Amino acid sequence: MADEIEKAKKALIKKALGFKTKEIIEEYSSTDGQIVLVKKKVTEKTVPPDCTAIKMLIEGQDGKVYLTDEELEQEKERLLKLLKEKIDGNKKN
């Protein structure tokens, strides 16, 4: 039970902060009775920070709201800006 709670907390934090994920699409073909990989496409996607997850983290266990919806939206925009700057910085290198 404790492991599931920790996994849920980590997933919530990941969603609140945003993350990158890879999507892999593989295309196979049958050649002479054997299945052969013909094409493989790897796409990296950026999932932006999520306001609802941020709000859940900020509320914590006591259920009190410490930021308004407007403040949460501003925090989301700030985090998105930081993420964009980091992505742009990585592209330059």
PyMOL Python script that loads the backbone (N, CA, C, O; Angstrom):
from pymol import cmd

cmd.read_pdbstr("""\
ATOM      1  N   MET A   1       0.826  -1.202   0.000  1.00  0.00           N
ATOM      2  CA  MET A   1       0.000   0.000   0.000  1.00  0.00           C
ATOM      3  C   MET A   1       0.864   1.257   0.000  1.00  0.00           C
ATOM      4  O   MET A   1       0.583   2.206  -0.732  1.00  0.00           O
ATOM      5  N   ALA A   2       1.904   1.265   0.813  1.00  0.00           N
ATOM      6  CA  ALA A   2       2.778   2.441   0.885  1.00  0.00           C
ATOM      7  C   ALA A   2       3.497   2.673  -0.441  1.00  0.00           C
ATOM      8  O   ALA A   2       3.725   3.814  -0.842  1.00  0.00           O
ATOM      9  N   ASP A   3       3.854   1.573  -1.121  1.00  0.00           N
ATOM     10  CA  ASP A   3       4.513   1.704  -2.422  1.00  0.00           C
ATOM     11  C   ASP A   3       3.599   2.363  -3.443  1.00  0.00           C
ATOM     12  O   ASP A   3       4.047   3.190  -4.237  1.00  0.00           O
ATOM     13  N   GLU A   4       2.314   2.000  -3.429  1.00  0.00           N
ATOM     14  CA  GLU A   4       1.357   2.585  -4.370  1.00  0.00           C
ATOM     15  C   GLU A   4       1.177   4.081  -4.104  1.00  0.00           C
ATOM     16  O   GLU A   4       1.050   4.876  -5.035  1.00  0.00           O
ATOM     17  N   ILE A   5       1.168   4.449  -2.827  1.00  0.00           N
ATOM     18  CA  ILE A   5       1.019   5.866  -2.471  1.00  0.00           C
ATOM     19  C   ILE A   5       2.229   6.651  -2.947  1.00  0.00           C
ATOM     20  O   ILE A   5       2.077   7.749  -3.483  1.00  0.00           O
ATOM     21  N   GLU A   6       3.418   6.115  -2.764  1.00  0.00           N
ATOM     22  CA  GLU A   6       4.638   6.785  -3.228  1.00  0.00           C
ATOM     23  C   GLU A   6       4.641   6.916  -4.757  1.00  0.00           C
ATOM     24  O   GLU A   6       5.021   7.956  -5.296  1.00  0.00           O
ATOM     25  N   LYS A   7       4.215   5.859  -5.445  1.00  0.00           N
ATOM     26  CA  LYS A   7       4.133   5.903  -6.908  1.00  0.00           C
ATOM     27  C   LYS A   7       3.151   6.979  -7.357  1.00  0.00           C
ATOM     28  O   LYS A   7       3.415   7.710  -8.312  1.00  0.00           O
ATOM     29  N   ALA A   8       2.017   7.072  -6.662  1.00  0.00           N
ATOM     30  CA  ALA A   8       1.006   8.076  -6.998  1.00  0.00           C
ATOM     31  C   ALA A   8       1.549   9.487  -6.770  1.00  0.00           C
ATOM     32  O   ALA A   8       1.319  10.382  -7.584  1.00  0.00           O
ATOM     33  N   LYS A   9       2.273   9.687  -5.656  1.00  0.00           N
ATOM     34  CA  LYS A   9       2.864  10.997  -5.367  1.00  0.00           C
ATOM     35  C   LYS A   9       3.876  11.386  -6.445  1.00  0.00           C
ATOM     36  O   LYS A   9       3.889  12.525  -6.913  1.00  0.00           O
ATOM     37  N   LYS A  10       4.724  10.430  -6.832  1.00  0.00           N
ATOM     38  CA  LYS A  10       5.727  10.702  -7.870  1.00  0.00           C
ATOM     39  C   LYS A  10       5.056  11.036  -9.200  1.00  0.00           C
ATOM     40  O   LYS A  10       5.502  11.933  -9.915  1.00  0.00           O
ATOM     41  N   ALA A  11       3.980  10.310  -9.532  1.00  0.00           N
ATOM     42  CA  ALA A  11       3.254  10.570 -10.773  1.00  0.00           C
ATOM     43  C   ALA A  11       2.607  11.960 -10.743  1.00  0.00           C
ATOM     44  O   ALA A  11       2.601  12.670 -11.749  1.00  0.00           O
ATOM     45  N   LEU A  12       2.067  12.338  -9.590  1.00  0.00           N
ATOM     46  CA  LEU A  12       1.444  13.654  -9.446  1.00  0.00           C
ATOM     47  C   LEU A  12       2.482  14.764  -9.593  1.00  0.00           C
ATOM     48  O   LEU A  12       2.229  15.770 -10.255  1.00  0.00           O
ATOM     49  N   ILE A  13       3.632  14.585  -8.987  1.00  0.00           N
ATOM     50  CA  ILE A  13       4.707  15.579  -9.096  1.00  0.00           C
ATOM     51  C   ILE A  13       5.168  15.689 -10.547  1.00  0.00           C
ATOM     52  O   ILE A  13       5.366  16.791 -11.059  1.00  0.00           O
ATOM     53  N   LYS A  14       5.337  14.547 -11.206  1.00  0.00           N
ATOM     54  CA  LYS A  14       5.763  14.538 -12.607  1.00  0.00           C
ATOM     55  C   LYS A  14       4.760  15.303 -13.476  1.00  0.00           C
ATOM     56  O   LYS A  14       5.154  16.106 -14.322  1.00  0.00           O
ATOM     57  N   LYS A  15       3.470  15.053 -13.265  1.00  0.00           N
ATOM     58  CA  LYS A  15       2.429  15.731 -14.041  1.00  0.00           C
ATOM     59  C   LYS A  15       2.394  17.228 -13.717  1.00  0.00           C
ATOM     60  O   LYS A  15       2.177  18.048 -14.609  1.00  0.00           O
ATOM     61  N   ALA A  16       2.603  17.583 -12.460  1.00  0.00           N
ATOM     62  CA  ALA A  16       2.584  18.992 -12.055  1.00  0.00           C
ATOM     63  C   ALA A  16       3.734  19.768 -12.679  1.00  0.00           C
ATOM     64  O   ALA A  16       3.566  20.930 -13.050  1.00  0.00           O
ATOM     65  N   LEU A  17       4.893  19.145 -12.800  1.00  0.00           N
ATOM     66  CA  LEU A  17       6.074  19.827 -13.327  1.00  0.00           C
ATOM     67  C   LEU A  17       6.194  19.746 -14.845  1.00  0.00           C
ATOM     68  O   LEU A  17       6.922  20.526 -15.458  1.00  0.00           O
ATOM     69  N   GLY A  18       5.480  18.802 -15.446  1.00  0.00           N
ATOM     70  CA  GLY A  18       5.618  18.574 -16.878  1.00  0.00           C
ATOM     71  C   GLY A  18       6.770  17.608 -17.113  1.00  0.00           C
ATOM     72  O   GLY A  18       7.641  17.443 -16.260  1.00  0.00           O
ATOM     73  N   PHE A  19       6.763  16.972 -18.276  1.00  0.00           N
ATOM     74  CA  PHE A  19       7.799  15.989 -18.567  1.00  0.00           C
ATOM     75  C   PHE A  19       7.911  15.748 -20.067  1.00  0.00           C
ATOM     76  O   PHE A  19       7.070  16.188 -20.851  1.00  0.00           O
ATOM     77  N   LYS A  20       8.962  15.043 -20.443  1.00  0.00           N
ATOM     78  CA  LYS A  20       9.163  14.639 -21.829  1.00  0.00           C
ATOM     79  C   LYS A  20       8.926  13.146 -21.930  1.00  0.00           C
ATOM     80  O   LYS A  20       9.218  12.397 -20.998  1.00  0.00           O
ATOM     81  N   THR A  21       8.401  12.722 -23.055  1.00  0.00           N
ATOM     82  CA  THR A  21       8.168  11.308 -23.296  1.00  0.00           C
ATOM     83  C   THR A  21       8.494  10.984 -24.749  1.00  0.00           C
ATOM     84  O   THR A  21       8.427  11.856 -25.615  1.00  0.00           O
ATOM     85  N   LYS A  22       8.842   9.752 -25.006  1.00  0.00           N
ATOM     86  CA  LYS A  22       9.133   9.317 -26.368  1.00  0.00           C
ATOM     87  C   LYS A  22       8.019   8.405 -26.855  1.00  0.00           C
ATOM     88  O   LYS A  22       7.539   7.533 -26.131  1.00  0.00           O
ATOM     89  N   GLU A  23       7.623   8.633 -28.103  1.00  0.00           N
ATOM     90  CA  GLU A  23       6.633   7.781 -28.746  1.00  0.00           C
ATOM     91  C   GLU A  23       7.354   7.042 -29.861  1.00  0.00           C
ATOM     92  O   GLU A  23       7.976   7.663 -30.723  1.00  0.00           O
ATOM     93  N   ILE A  24       7.273   5.724 -29.847  1.00  0.00           N
ATOM     94  CA  ILE A  24       7.957   4.913 -30.851  1.00  0.00           C
ATOM     95  C   ILE A  24       6.922   4.206 -31.711  1.00  0.00           C
ATOM     96  O   ILE A  24       6.056   3.487 -31.211  1.00  0.00           O
ATOM     97  N   ILE A  25       7.033   4.427 -33.021  1.00  0.00           N
ATOM     98  CA  ILE A  25       6.140   3.779 -33.975  1.00  0.00           C
ATOM     99  C   ILE A  25       7.004   2.904 -34.873  1.00  0.00           C
ATOM    100  O   ILE A  25       7.934   3.386 -35.519  1.00  0.00           O
ATOM    101  N   GLU A  26       6.685   1.607 -34.906  1.00  0.00           N
ATOM    102  CA  GLU A  26       7.441   0.668 -35.720  1.00  0.00           C
ATOM    103  C   GLU A  26       6.522   0.061 -36.776  1.00  0.00           C
ATOM    104  O   GLU A  26       5.384  -0.312 -36.493  1.00  0.00           O
ATOM    105  N   GLU A  27       7.040  -0.029 -37.987  1.00  0.00           N
ATOM    106  CA  GLU A  27       6.291  -0.599 -39.091  1.00  0.00           C
ATOM    107  C   GLU A  27       7.005  -1.868 -39.555  1.00  0.00           C
ATOM    108  O   GLU A  27       8.205  -1.849 -39.831  1.00  0.00           O
ATOM    109  N   TYR A  28       6.262  -2.962 -39.639  1.00  0.00           N
ATOM    110  CA  TYR A  28       6.833  -4.244 -40.031  1.00  0.00           C
ATOM    111  C   TYR A  28       6.227  -4.702 -41.357  1.00  0.00           C
ATOM    112  O   TYR A  28       5.117  -4.309 -41.715  1.00  0.00           O
ATOM    113  N   SER A  29       6.975  -5.540 -42.078  1.00  0.00           N
ATOM    114  CA  SER A  29       6.510  -6.098 -43.334  1.00  0.00           C
ATOM    115  C   SER A  29       6.918  -7.565 -43.381  1.00  0.00           C
ATOM    116  O   SER A  29       7.914  -7.966 -42.778  1.00  0.00           O
ATOM    117  N   SER A  30       6.146  -8.347 -44.095  1.00  0.00           N
ATOM    118  CA  SER A  30       6.464  -9.763 -44.258  1.00  0.00           C
ATOM    119  C   SER A  30       7.239  -9.941 -45.559  1.00  0.00           C
ATOM    120  O   SER A  30       6.733  -9.648 -46.642  1.00  0.00           O
ATOM    121  N   THR A  31       8.471 -10.424 -45.437  1.00  0.00           N
ATOM    122  CA  THR A  31       9.333 -10.654 -46.598  1.00  0.00           C
ATOM    123  C   THR A  31       9.809 -12.099 -46.555  1.00  0.00           C
ATOM    124  O   THR A  31      10.466 -12.522 -45.604  1.00  0.00           O
ATOM    125  N   ASP A  32       9.472 -12.844 -47.590  1.00  0.00           N
ATOM    126  CA  ASP A  32       9.850 -14.257 -47.673  1.00  0.00           C
ATOM    127  C   ASP A  32       9.450 -15.040 -46.418  1.00  0.00           C
ATOM    128  O   ASP A  32      10.203 -15.888 -45.939  1.00  0.00           O
ATOM    129  N   GLY A  33       8.276 -14.750 -45.903  1.00  0.00           N
ATOM    130  CA  GLY A  33       7.777 -15.471 -44.744  1.00  0.00           C
ATOM    131  C   GLY A  33       8.324 -15.000 -43.408  1.00  0.00           C
ATOM    132  O   GLY A  33       7.947 -15.533 -42.364  1.00  0.00           O
ATOM    133  N   GLN A  34       9.214 -14.004 -43.424  1.00  0.00           N
ATOM    134  CA  GLN A  34       9.765 -13.467 -42.177  1.00  0.00           C
ATOM    135  C   GLN A  34       9.270 -12.037 -41.967  1.00  0.00           C
ATOM    136  O   GLN A  34       9.120 -11.264 -42.914  1.00  0.00           O
ATOM    137  N   ILE A  35       9.025 -11.713 -40.712  1.00  0.00           N
ATOM    138  CA  ILE A  35       8.590 -10.351 -40.388  1.00  0.00           C
ATOM    139  C   ILE A  35       9.838  -9.507 -40.156  1.00  0.00           C
ATOM    140  O   ILE A  35      10.694  -9.832 -39.333  1.00  0.00           O
ATOM    141  N   VAL A  36       9.913  -8.398 -40.920  1.00  0.00           N
ATOM    142  CA  VAL A  36      11.096  -7.541 -40.892  1.00  0.00           C
ATOM    143  C   VAL A  36      10.674  -6.114 -40.540  1.00  0.00           C
ATOM    144  O   VAL A  36       9.662  -5.616 -41.033  1.00  0.00           O
ATOM    145  N   LEU A  37      11.462  -5.466 -39.684  1.00  0.00           N
ATOM    146  CA  LEU A  37      11.230  -4.068 -39.351  1.00  0.00           C
ATOM    147  C   LEU A  37      11.578  -3.212 -40.559  1.00  0.00           C
ATOM    148  O   LEU A  37      12.712  -3.232 -41.038  1.00  0.00           O
ATOM    149  N   VAL A  38      10.595  -2.459 -41.050  1.00  0.00           N
ATOM    150  CA  VAL A  38      10.787  -1.638 -42.240  1.00  0.00           C
ATOM    151  C   VAL A  38      11.075  -0.187 -41.877  1.00  0.00           C
ATOM    152  O   VAL A  38      11.942   0.456 -42.469  1.00  0.00           O
ATOM    153  N   LYS A  39      10.338   0.314 -40.901  1.00  0.00           N
ATOM    154  CA  LYS A  39      10.449   1.731 -40.557  1.00  0.00           C
ATOM    155  C   LYS A  39      10.264   1.900 -39.050  1.00  0.00           C
ATOM    156  O   LYS A  39       9.411   1.256 -38.439  1.00  0.00           O
ATOM    157  N   LYS A  40      11.075   2.774 -38.468  1.00  0.00           N
ATOM    158  CA  LYS A  40      10.947   3.078 -37.043  1.00  0.00           C
ATOM    159  C   LYS A  40      11.006   4.585 -36.876  1.00  0.00           C
ATOM    160  O   LYS A  40      11.949   5.236 -37.326  1.00  0.00           O
ATOM    161  N   LYS A  41       9.989   5.132 -36.224  1.00  0.00           N
ATOM    162  CA  LYS A  41       9.924   6.578 -36.009  1.00  0.00           C
ATOM    163  C   LYS A  41       9.857   6.837 -34.504  1.00  0.00           C
ATOM    164  O   LYS A  41       8.978   6.323 -33.811  1.00  0.00           O
ATOM    165  N   VAL A  42      10.803   7.644 -34.010  1.00  0.00           N
ATOM    166  CA  VAL A  42      10.841   8.002 -32.596  1.00  0.00           C
ATOM    167  C   VAL A  42      10.566   9.504 -32.494  1.00  0.00           C
ATOM    168  O   VAL A  42      11.286  10.321 -33.070  1.00  0.00           O
ATOM    169  N   THR A  43       9.524   9.847 -31.761  1.00  0.00           N
ATOM    170  CA  THR A  43       9.139  11.239 -31.583  1.00  0.00           C
ATOM    171  C   THR A  43       9.202  11.581 -30.107  1.00  0.00           C
ATOM    172  O   THR A  43       8.669  10.851 -29.271  1.00  0.00           O
ATOM    173  N   GLU A  44       9.859  12.702 -29.782  1.00  0.00           N
ATOM    174  CA  GLU A  44       9.903  13.156 -28.396  1.00  0.00           C
ATOM    175  C   GLU A  44       8.833  14.223 -28.210  1.00  0.00           C
ATOM    176  O   GLU A  44       8.767  15.196 -28.961  1.00  0.00           O
ATOM    177  N   LYS A  45       8.002  14.024 -27.203  1.00  0.00           N
ATOM    178  CA  LYS A  45       6.921  14.967 -26.921  1.00  0.00           C
ATOM    179  C   LYS A  45       7.133  15.593 -25.555  1.00  0.00           C
ATOM    180  O   LYS A  45       7.621  14.937 -24.634  1.00  0.00           O
ATOM    181  N   THR A  46       6.771  16.851 -25.425  1.00  0.00           N
ATOM    182  CA  THR A  46       6.836  17.554 -24.153  1.00  0.00           C
ATOM    183  C   THR A  46       5.419  17.730 -23.627  1.00  0.00           C
ATOM    184  O   THR A  46       4.567  18.319 -24.293  1.00  0.00           O
ATOM    185  N   VAL A  47       5.178  17.222 -22.445  1.00  0.00           N
ATOM    186  CA  VAL A  47       3.884  17.377 -21.783  1.00  0.00           C
ATOM    187  C   VAL A  47       4.026  18.551 -20.821  1.00  0.00           C
ATOM    188  O   VAL A  47       4.848  18.498 -19.906  1.00  0.00           O
ATOM    189  N   PRO A  48       3.231  19.622 -21.011  1.00  0.00           N
ATOM    190  CA  PRO A  48       3.376  20.817 -20.167  1.00  0.00           C
ATOM    191  C   PRO A  48       2.877  20.583 -18.739  1.00  0.00           C
ATOM    192  O   PRO A  48       2.137  19.633 -18.484  1.00  0.00           O
ATOM    193  N   PRO A  49       3.286  21.455 -17.809  1.00  0.00           N
ATOM    194  CA  PRO A  49       2.796  21.359 -16.429  1.00  0.00           C
ATOM    195  C   PRO A  49       1.270  21.421 -16.386  1.00  0.00           C
ATOM    196  O   PRO A  49       0.650  22.091 -17.211  1.00  0.00           O
ATOM    197  N   ASP A  50       0.674  20.729 -15.434  1.00  0.00           N
ATOM    198  CA  ASP A  50      -0.769  20.640 -15.318  1.00  0.00           C
ATOM    199  C   ASP A  50      -1.250  21.403 -14.081  1.00  0.00           C
ATOM    200  O   ASP A  50      -0.816  21.124 -12.963  1.00  0.00           O
ATOM    201  N   CYS A  51      -2.154  22.370 -14.293  1.00  0.00           N
ATOM    202  CA  CYS A  51      -2.653  23.217 -13.193  1.00  0.00           C
ATOM    203  C   CYS A  51      -3.360  22.420 -12.103  1.00  0.00           C
ATOM    204  O   CYS A  51      -3.185  22.697 -10.916  1.00  0.00           O
ATOM    205  N   THR A  52      -4.149  21.445 -12.496  1.00  0.00           N
ATOM    206  CA  THR A  52      -4.878  20.657 -11.502  1.00  0.00           C
ATOM    207  C   THR A  52      -3.914  19.891 -10.604  1.00  0.00           C
ATOM    208  O   THR A  52      -4.110  19.823  -9.390  1.00  0.00           O
ATOM    209  N   ALA A  53      -2.868  19.312 -11.202  1.00  0.00           N
ATOM    210  CA  ALA A  53      -1.875  18.579 -10.406  1.00  0.00           C
ATOM    211  C   ALA A  53      -1.118  19.533  -9.485  1.00  0.00           C
ATOM    212  O   ALA A  53      -0.833  19.194  -8.336  1.00  0.00           O
ATOM    213  N   ILE A  54      -0.794  20.721  -9.986  1.00  0.00           N
ATOM    214  CA  ILE A  54      -0.113  21.724  -9.155  1.00  0.00           C
ATOM    215  C   ILE A  54      -0.999  22.082  -7.962  1.00  0.00           C
ATOM    216  O   ILE A  54      -0.528  22.166  -6.828  1.00  0.00           O
ATOM    217  N   LYS A  55      -2.274  22.288  -8.231  1.00  0.00           N
ATOM    218  CA  LYS A  55      -3.220  22.648  -7.173  1.00  0.00           C
ATOM    219  C   LYS A  55      -3.313  21.538  -6.131  1.00  0.00           C
ATOM    220  O   LYS A  55      -3.354  21.817  -4.933  1.00  0.00           O
ATOM    221  N   MET A  56      -3.347  20.286  -6.576  1.00  0.00           N
ATOM    222  CA  MET A  56      -3.416  19.161  -5.640  1.00  0.00           C
ATOM    223  C   MET A  56      -2.180  19.112  -4.744  1.00  0.00           C
ATOM    224  O   MET A  56      -2.286  18.828  -3.551  1.00  0.00           O
ATOM    225  N   LEU A  57      -1.017  19.387  -5.317  1.00  0.00           N
ATOM    226  CA  LEU A  57       0.209  19.384  -4.521  1.00  0.00           C
ATOM    227  C   LEU A  57       0.227  20.522  -3.512  1.00  0.00           C
ATOM    228  O   LEU A  57       0.658  20.352  -2.372  1.00  0.00           O
ATOM    229  N   ILE A  58      -0.244  21.677  -3.947  1.00  0.00           N
ATOM    230  CA  ILE A  58      -0.230  22.853  -3.072  1.00  0.00           C
ATOM    231  C   ILE A  58      -1.240  22.683  -1.932  1.00  0.00           C
ATOM    232  O   ILE A  58      -0.974  23.077  -0.796  1.00  0.00           O
ATOM    233  N   GLU A  59      -2.392  22.096  -2.241  1.00  0.00           N
ATOM    234  CA  GLU A  59      -3.402  21.878  -1.200  1.00  0.00           C
ATOM    235  C   GLU A  59      -2.905  20.902  -0.147  1.00  0.00           C
ATOM    236  O   GLU A  59      -3.188  21.066   1.040  1.00  0.00           O
ATOM    237  N   GLY A  60      -2.173  19.896  -0.573  1.00  0.00           N
ATOM    238  CA  GLY A  60      -1.622  18.925   0.369  1.00  0.00           C
ATOM    239  C   GLY A  60      -2.687  18.116   1.076  1.00  0.00           C
ATOM    240  O   GLY A  60      -3.802  17.966   0.579  1.00  0.00           O
ATOM    241  N   GLN A  61      -2.342  17.607   2.219  1.00  0.00           N
ATOM    242  CA  GLN A  61      -3.231  16.727   2.964  1.00  0.00           C
ATOM    243  C   GLN A  61      -4.355  17.469   3.691  1.00  0.00           C
ATOM    244  O   GLN A  61      -5.414  16.893   3.943  1.00  0.00           O
ATOM    245  N   ASP A  62      -4.132  18.735   4.028  1.00  0.00           N
ATOM    246  CA  ASP A  62      -5.131  19.450   4.826  1.00  0.00           C
ATOM    247  C   ASP A  62      -6.301  19.982   4.004  1.00  0.00           C
ATOM    248  O   ASP A  62      -7.306  20.408   4.575  1.00  0.00           O
ATOM    249  N   GLY A  63      -6.191  19.966   2.665  1.00  0.00           N
ATOM    250  CA  GLY A  63      -7.291  20.395   1.808  1.00  0.00           C
ATOM    251  C   GLY A  63      -7.439  21.896   1.672  1.00  0.00           C
ATOM    252  O   GLY A  63      -8.350  22.360   0.987  1.00  0.00           O
ATOM    253  N   LYS A  64      -6.568  22.669   2.306  1.00  0.00           N
ATOM    254  CA  LYS A  64      -6.644  24.122   2.201  1.00  0.00           C
ATOM    255  C   LYS A  64      -5.994  24.589   0.904  1.00  0.00           C
ATOM    256  O   LYS A  64      -4.971  24.052   0.480  1.00  0.00           O
ATOM    257  N   VAL A  65      -6.594  25.588   0.288  1.00  0.00           N
ATOM    258  CA  VAL A  65      -6.048  26.146  -0.944  1.00  0.00           C
ATOM    259  C   VAL A  65      -5.161  27.328  -0.573  1.00  0.00           C
ATOM    260  O   VAL A  65      -5.599  28.257   0.107  1.00  0.00           O
ATOM    261  N   TYR A  66      -3.927  27.284  -1.021  1.00  0.00           N
ATOM    262  CA  TYR A  66      -2.990  28.352  -0.695  1.00  0.00           C
ATOM    263  C   TYR A  66      -2.798  29.336  -1.843  1.00  0.00           C
ATOM    264  O   TYR A  66      -2.302  30.443  -1.634  1.00  0.00           O
ATOM    265  N   LEU A  67      -3.184  28.945  -3.045  1.00  0.00           N
ATOM    266  CA  LEU A  67      -3.096  29.834  -4.204  1.00  0.00           C
ATOM    267  C   LEU A  67      -4.461  29.885  -4.887  1.00  0.00           C
ATOM    268  O   LEU A  67      -5.193  28.896  -4.910  1.00  0.00           O
ATOM    269  N   THR A  68      -4.791  31.050  -5.441  1.00  0.00           N
ATOM    270  CA  THR A  68      -6.036  31.170  -6.188  1.00  0.00           C
ATOM    271  C   THR A  68      -5.841  30.547  -7.566  1.00  0.00           C
ATOM    272  O   THR A  68      -4.719  30.227  -7.961  1.00  0.00           O
ATOM    273  N   ASP A  69      -6.938  30.378  -8.289  1.00  0.00           N
ATOM    274  CA  ASP A  69      -6.850  29.847  -9.646  1.00  0.00           C
ATOM    275  C   ASP A  69      -6.000  30.757 -10.532  1.00  0.00           C
ATOM    276  O   ASP A  69      -5.250  30.280 -11.384  1.00  0.00           O
ATOM    277  N   GLU A  70      -6.123  32.052 -10.328  1.00  0.00           N
ATOM    278  CA  GLU A  70      -5.327  33.017 -11.102  1.00  0.00           C
ATOM    279  C   GLU A  70      -3.840  32.849 -10.794  1.00  0.00           C
ATOM    280  O   GLU A  70      -3.013  32.867 -11.705  1.00  0.00           O
ATOM    281  N   GLU A  71      -3.499  32.689  -9.530  1.00  0.00           N
ATOM    282  CA  GLU A  71      -2.097  32.487  -9.142  1.00  0.00           C
ATOM    283  C   GLU A  71      -1.558  31.171  -9.699  1.00  0.00           C
ATOM    284  O   GLU A  71      -0.402  31.089 -10.114  1.00  0.00           O
ATOM    285  N   LEU A  72      -2.407  30.145  -9.704  1.00  0.00           N
ATOM    286  CA  LEU A  72      -1.996  28.866 -10.283  1.00  0.00           C
ATOM    287  C   LEU A  72      -1.732  29.004 -11.780  1.00  0.00           C
ATOM    288  O   LEU A  72      -0.766  28.445 -12.302  1.00  0.00           O
ATOM    289  N   GLU A  73      -2.584  29.739 -12.456  1.00  0.00           N
ATOM    290  CA  GLU A  73      -2.399  29.954 -13.899  1.00  0.00           C
ATOM    291  C   GLU A  73      -1.096  30.709 -14.157  1.00  0.00           C
ATOM    292  O   GLU A  73      -0.374  30.395 -15.103  1.00  0.00           O
ATOM    293  N   GLN A  74      -0.793  31.704 -13.317  1.00  0.00           N
ATOM    294  CA  GLN A  74       0.471  32.442 -13.453  1.00  0.00           C
ATOM    295  C   GLN A  74       1.663  31.522 -13.220  1.00  0.00           C
ATOM    296  O   GLN A  74       2.670  31.618 -13.922  1.00  0.00           O
ATOM    297  N   GLU A  75       1.554  30.636 -12.240  1.00  0.00           N
ATOM    298  CA  GLU A  75       2.629  29.673 -11.967  1.00  0.00           C
ATOM    299  C   GLU A  75       2.807  28.714 -13.140  1.00  0.00           C
ATOM    300  O   GLU A  75       3.928  28.360 -13.505  1.00  0.00           O
ATOM    301  N   LYS A  76       1.694  28.303 -13.717  1.00  0.00           N
ATOM    302  CA  LYS A  76       1.754  27.426 -14.890  1.00  0.00           C
ATOM    303  C   LYS A  76       2.486  28.130 -16.032  1.00  0.00           C
ATOM    304  O   LYS A  76       3.357  27.538 -16.669  1.00  0.00           O
ATOM    305  N   GLU A  77       2.135  29.383 -16.290  1.00  0.00           N
ATOM    306  CA  GLU A  77       2.789  30.146 -17.362  1.00  0.00           C
ATOM    307  C   GLU A  77       4.282  30.315 -17.084  1.00  0.00           C
ATOM    308  O   GLU A  77       5.101  30.220 -17.999  1.00  0.00           O
ATOM    309  N   ARG A  78       4.635  30.564 -15.826  1.00  0.00           N
ATOM    310  CA  ARG A  78       6.042  30.695 -15.458  1.00  0.00           C
ATOM    311  C   ARG A  78       6.800  29.395 -15.728  1.00  0.00           C
ATOM    312  O   ARG A  78       7.902  29.412 -16.277  1.00  0.00           O
ATOM    313  N   LEU A  79       6.194  28.267 -15.336  1.00  0.00           N
ATOM    314  CA  LEU A  79       6.824  26.970 -15.554  1.00  0.00           C
ATOM    315  C   LEU A  79       6.938  26.644 -17.041  1.00  0.00           C
ATOM    316  O   LEU A  79       7.942  26.088 -17.485  1.00  0.00           O
ATOM    317  N   LEU A  80       5.908  26.991 -17.804  1.00  0.00           N
ATOM    318  CA  LEU A  80       5.964  26.763 -19.257  1.00  0.00           C
ATOM    319  C   LEU A  80       7.074  27.582 -19.900  1.00  0.00           C
ATOM    320  O   LEU A  80       7.766  27.105 -20.799  1.00  0.00           O
ATOM    321  N   LYS A  81       7.242  28.831 -19.430  1.00  0.00           N
ATOM    322  CA  LYS A  81       8.304  29.690 -19.955  1.00  0.00           C
ATOM    323  C   LYS A  81       9.677  29.087 -19.648  1.00  0.00           C
ATOM    324  O   LYS A  81      10.550  29.049 -20.515  1.00  0.00           O
ATOM    325  N   LEU A  82       9.866  28.614 -18.406  1.00  0.00           N
ATOM    326  CA  LEU A  82      11.128  27.978 -18.033  1.00  0.00           C
ATOM    327  C   LEU A  82      11.390  26.733 -18.872  1.00  0.00           C
ATOM    328  O   LEU A  82      12.518  26.492 -19.303  1.00  0.00           O
ATOM    329  N   LEU A  83      10.343  25.947 -19.101  1.00  0.00           N
ATOM    330  CA  LEU A  83      10.479  24.740 -19.906  1.00  0.00           C
ATOM    331  C   LEU A  83      10.870  25.085 -21.334  1.00  0.00           C
ATOM    332  O   LEU A  83      11.734  24.430 -21.917  1.00  0.00           O
ATOM    333  N   LYS A  84      10.240  26.110 -21.900  1.00  0.00           N
ATOM    334  CA  LYS A  84      10.565  26.530 -23.266  1.00  0.00           C
ATOM    335  C   LYS A  84      12.009  27.012 -23.352  1.00  0.00           C
ATOM    336  O   LYS A  84      12.723  26.686 -24.300  1.00  0.00           O
ATOM    337  N   GLU A  85      12.433  27.786 -22.365  1.00  0.00           N
ATOM    338  CA  GLU A  85      13.817  28.267 -22.346  1.00  0.00           C
ATOM    339  C   GLU A  85      14.802  27.100 -22.274  1.00  0.00           C
ATOM    340  O   GLU A  85      15.838  27.108 -22.939  1.00  0.00           O
ATOM    341  N   LYS A  86      14.470  26.114 -21.472  1.00  0.00           N
ATOM    342  CA  LYS A  86      15.346  24.938 -21.351  1.00  0.00           C
ATOM    343  C   LYS A  86      15.396  24.163 -22.659  1.00  0.00           C
ATOM    344  O   LYS A  86      16.466  23.730 -23.086  1.00  0.00           O
ATOM    345  N   ILE A  87      14.252  23.990 -23.293  1.00  0.00           N
ATOM    346  CA  ILE A  87      14.204  23.274 -24.582  1.00  0.00           C
ATOM    347  C   ILE A  87      14.977  24.038 -25.632  1.00  0.00           C
ATOM    348  O   ILE A  87      15.751  23.443 -26.382  1.00  0.00           O
ATOM    349  N   ASP A  88      14.784  25.358 -25.705  1.00  0.00           N
ATOM    350  CA  ASP A  88      15.512  26.182 -26.675  1.00  0.00           C
ATOM    351  C   ASP A  88      17.007  26.142 -26.404  1.00  0.00           C
ATOM    352  O   ASP A  88      17.801  26.127 -27.344  1.00  0.00           O
ATOM    353  N   GLY A  89      17.410  26.122 -25.131  1.00  0.00           N
ATOM    354  CA  GLY A  89      18.825  26.044 -24.772  1.00  0.00           C
ATOM    355  C   GLY A  89      19.418  24.714 -25.191  1.00  0.00           C
ATOM    356  O   GLY A  89      20.568  24.662 -25.628  1.00  0.00           O
ATOM    357  N   ASN A  90      18.647  23.625 -25.065  1.00  0.00           N
ATOM    358  CA  ASN A  90      19.127  22.302 -25.467  1.00  0.00           C
ATOM    359  C   ASN A  90      19.272  22.200 -26.989  1.00  0.00           C
ATOM    360  O   ASN A  90      20.152  21.493 -27.480  1.00  0.00           O
ATOM    361  N   LYS A  91      18.415  22.899 -27.734  1.00  0.00           N
ATOM    362  CA  LYS A  91      18.487  22.858 -29.189  1.00  0.00           C
ATOM    363  C   LYS A  91      19.740  23.545 -29.703  1.00  0.00           C
ATOM    364  O   LYS A  91      20.281  23.167 -30.742  1.00  0.00           O
ATOM    365  N   LYS A  92      20.205  24.566 -28.964  1.00  0.00           N
ATOM    366  CA  LYS A  92      21.392  25.307 -29.380  1.00  0.00           C
ATOM    367  C   LYS A  92      22.648  24.473 -29.192  1.00  0.00           C
ATOM    368  O   LYS A  92      23.617  24.648 -29.931  1.00  0.00           O
ATOM    369  N   ASN A  93      22.654  23.569 -28.219  1.00  0.00           N
ATOM    370  CA  ASN A  93      23.841  22.769 -27.910  1.00  0.00           C
ATOM    371  C   ASN A  93      23.965  21.604 -28.796  1.00  0.00           C
ATOM    372  O   ASN A  93      24.912  20.828 -28.667  1.00  0.00           O
TER     373      ASN A  93
END
""", "prot")
cmd.dss("prot")
cmd.show_as("cartoon", "prot")
cmd.util.cbc("prot")
cmd.orient("prot")
